[in-house]
């Protein structure tokens, strides 16, 4: 019980540090969200192209 609670406490602290780091770096947070959207769009595009190529053959 002691170990579990301490692990939770440590992960909670690291999550808090990471969140506060992203909050303090608004540019970095915006860049990360834009990058995530771009990756999603690229994945959808490649899946779409792959489906077109697969049906053409």
C-alpha positions as CSV (number, residue, x, y, z in Angstrom):
1,X,0.0,0.0,0.0
2,X,2.8,2.4,0.8
3,X,4.7,1.6,-2.4
4,X,1.5,2.0,-4.6
5,X,0.6,5.3,-3.0
6,X,4.2,6.6,-3.4
7,X,4.3,5.6,-7.1
8,X,1.0,7.3,-7.7
9,X,2.3,10.4,-5.9
10,X,5.5,10.4,-8.0
11,X,3.6,10.0,-11.3
12,X,1.1,12.7,-10.1
13,X,4.0,15.1,-9.5
14,X,5.7,14.4,-12.9
15,X,2.3,14.9,-14.6
16,X,1.9,18.2,-12.8
17,X,5.4,19.3,-13.8
18,X,4.8,18.4,-17.4
19,X,1.4,20.1,-17.4
20,X,2.9,23.3,-15.9
21,X,5.8,23.1,-18.4
22,X,3.3,23.1,-21.2
23,X,1.2,25.8,-19.6
24,X,4.2,28.0,-19.2
25,X,5.2,27.3,-22.8
26,X,2.1,28.2,-24.7
27,X,3.9,28.2,-28.0
28,X,5.2,24.6,-27.3
29,X,1.7,23.4,-26.4
30,X,0.2,25.0,-29.6
31,X,3.0,23.5,-31.6
32,X,2.4,20.0,-30.1
33,X,-1.4,20.2,-30.8
34,X,-0.8,21.4,-34.4
35,X,1.8,18.7,-35.0
36,X,-0.6,16.1,-33.6
37,X,-3.3,17.3,-36.1
38,X,-0.8,17.3,-39.0
39,X,0.2,13.7,-38.2
40,X,-3.4,12.6,-38.0
41,X,-4.1,14.3,-41.4
42,X,-1.0,12.6,-43.0
43,X,-2.1,9.2,-41.7
44,X,-5.6,9.6,-43.1
45,X,-4.1,10.8,-46.4
46,X,-1.8,7.8,-46.7
47,X,-4.6,5.4,-45.8
48,X,-6.8,7.0,-48.4
49,X,-4.0,6.7,-51.1
50,X,-3.3,3.1,-50.1
51,X,-6.9,2.2,-50.5
52,X,-7.1,3.8,-53.9
53,X,-3.9,1.9,-55.0
54,X,-5.2,-1.4,-53.6
55,X,-8.6,-1.1,-55.4
56,X,-6.8,0.0,-58.7
57,X,-4.8,-3.2,-58.8
